[in-house]
Amino acid sequence: MARLALGAFLVFAGVGHLTFLRREFQAQVPSWFPVDTDVVVLASGAVEISLGSALLLWARRRVTVGFVVAAFFVAIFPGNIAQFVEHNDAFGLDTDGKRLARLFGQPVLVAWALWSTGALRDRRR
């Protein structure tokens, strides 16, 4: 059930990247990143939809998908740090305290991906 909830969460977030949350996600792209902000948001949205769909539909490969989703959450963490360091408001994170608190949510997402898929428990040895 936790794997399916994470999959639905990622699909929803990915659709948000492409549509109604696009501006909010743009605030998380680091100013130093050498790719157009909108391109990053659209590409990451497509990746989130793909990963979420894999979590929902590809139970047989759940361990591999779990590791990939966890790696994705690690890869996008610099965006969360940039939002804090650059003082960018988005998603109601309009104070440094709120932006700092959000940074502690990213390890929770990594753990959710690994736990809900049994990635650490069931990986091939």
N, C-alpha and C positions, 0 to 999 in steps of 0.2 A: 504494500500500500504506500509506503514512504517513497519507493522508487517511482510509482505512478504520480504521486503528488509533486515530486521534483520535476518529473517530465512535463506535467501540466503547467507548472510554474515557469519552466524554461520556454515552452511554446508561447505562453501568454506574454512573457517578457520579450521574446523575439518578435512577436506581432506588434507589440508596443514600440519596439525599435523602428519598425517600418512605418508606423502610423501615428497613433495619438500620443506616444511618449518620446517621439524623436528628439524634440528640443531638450527634454530632460536628460536624455542619454548623451547628447552632444556636450553637456556641461561636464561630463566625466572623462572626455577624451583629453589627455594631457596636451598642454599648449606646445610642448616640445616635440610631440609625435609628428613625424614627417609625412603623414598622409592626411588628406582632406578629412575634416571632422565628420562630414555627412557620409563619406565613403566608409569610414570606420564604423559608424553607427549602423549603416545598412548591412555591411558585411557581418558584423557581430550579431546582428539580428537574425540573419540567415543561418549563422552557425548555431545560435541558440534554438531556433526552430528545429534544425536538424538534430541537435543533441537531445532536445526534449522529445522529439518523435522517436528517436532511437531508444530512449528510456521507456517510452510507452509501448513500443511495438516490437522491440528486439530483445526479448527476455533471454533468449539463448546466449546472447553475447553481453549480458548485463555486466559481467566483471570487466571486460574490456571497455565498455561504454562508461562504466563507473570511473575508471582511471582517466579516460579522456575528459569526462565532465569535470573531474577534480582538477585536472591540468588546465582546463579552460578557466576555471574559477581562479586559479593561481595566475594565469596569464593576464587576466583583466584587472587584477588587484592594483597595478600601477595607476589605473584610471581612478580608483577610489582614493588612492593616496594623493593624486593630482587634484582631485576635487577638494580635499582637505587643505593641501598646501597652497593652492591657488584661490581658495575661498570662494569657490563656485557654488551658487545656490541651485539645488535641483532636488526633486522628490521631497520637498519640505525640509531639507537639510539646509537651513538658513543661518546656522550658527556654527562656530568652530567646534563647540561641544558635541553637537549632533553629528557633524561630519566625522569627528574623531570616534564617536561611539559606533558609527557605521563600519569603521575599519575592523572592529571586532566581530562583525557579522560574516565577513568573508571566510575565516577559518571554519565557521559553523557550516557554511555552504559546502566547503571542501569535505568536511566530515560527513555531511548528509549524503553527498555523492558516493563516498566510499562505503559508508555504513548501509545505505538503502539498497545498494547493488551487491553487497557482500564481497566487494572487491578485495579487501584485505583478508577476509576469512577464506574465500574460495579461490584465490589466485593459484595458478599452477606453480608448483614448487620445482 
